[in-house]
Amino acid sequence: MAAPDVFDQRDEDGIVVLLDPSPGDEQLDAVREAAGVCPALAIELSETP
């Protein structure tokens, strides 16, 4: 898990669970990495300035 404070994964089926819908700036690199490595492309980012 690239961003464990933001995402988790259910043990029974591997579905991604969003823990923090508005992560802080200090977590953005990890969130971007998680989205980039998600094999199911289940993580989509929406960044607003």
C-alpha positions as CSV (number, residue, x, y, z in Angstrom):
1,M,0.0,0.0,0.0
2,A,1.6,3.2,-1.2
3,A,-0.7,5.5,0.9
4,P,-1.9,3.5,3.9
5,D,-3.4,6.6,5.7
6,V,-5.6,7.3,2.6
7,F,-6.5,3.8,1.2
8,D,-7.0,0.4,2.7
9,Q,-7.9,-2.9,1.1
10,R,-10.6,-5.4,2.2
11,D,-9.1,-8.7,3.1
12,E,-12.0,-10.8,1.8
13,D,-12.0,-9.5,-1.8
14,G,-9.2,-6.9,-2.2
15,I,-11.5,-4.0,-2.9
16,V,-9.9,-0.6,-2.2
17,V,-11.5,1.4,0.7
18,L,-11.1,5.1,0.8
19,L,-10.1,6.2,4.3
20,D,-9.4,9.9,3.7
21,P,-11.2,11.6,0.8
22,S,-9.2,14.9,1.2
23,P,-5.6,13.9,2.1
24,G,-3.2,16.7,3.0
25,D,-0.5,18.1,0.7
26,E,2.1,15.9,2.5
27,Q,0.3,12.8,1.3
28,L,-0.2,13.8,-2.4
29,D,2.9,12.1,-3.7
30,A,2.0,8.8,-2.0
31,V,-1.6,9.1,-3.3
32,R,-0.4,9.7,-6.9
33,E,1.9,6.7,-6.6
34,A,-1.0,4.5,-5.3
35,A,-3.1,5.6,-8.3
36,G,-0.3,4.9,-10.7
37,V,0.4,1.4,-9.4
38,C,-3.2,0.2,-8.9
39,P,-3.5,-2.9,-11.1
40,A,-7.3,-2.5,-11.5
41,L,-7.1,1.3,-12.2
42,A,-9.6,1.6,-9.4
43,I,-8.1,4.8,-8.0
44,E,-8.9,8.1,-9.8
45,L,-7.6,11.4,-8.7
46,S,-9.3,14.7,-8.9
47,E,-7.0,17.6,-8.0
48,T,-8.2,21.1,-7.7
49,P,-5.9,24.2,-7.4
